[in-house]
């Protein structure tokens, strides 16, 4: 038995703020976006490398304040990239965790927590 990739859905409330955070700050790219009609809620996919996220303005698609972990083998370089952008709403720092990983937690404008982490080798 095998399972495929997981694609989390995160609740957003403002398209402009979402794009500013996920694209301009974090460096994701917009793969596609969908609305059933003009002035309807937005649903879109963003990605960076192998990390794929769905962002939704649709009520009921996801719970605000969700958390997810995103593994990276270049956490320090990513943190330095973010620090160089001087994004006024977040100044992420790397923290050593008791279980052995290095984590960098960043809250998006909608209360979702993205924890960028290095992988723990067992």
PyMOL commands that set and color helices and strands:
alter all, ss='L'
color gray80, all
select helices_A, chain A and resi 15-25+75-85
alter helices_A, ss='H'
color red, helices_A
select strands_A, chain A and resi 9-11+29-34+43-48+51-56+67-71+95-96+102-107+113-117
alter strands_A, ss='S'
color yellow, strands_A
deselect
rebuild
show_as cartoon
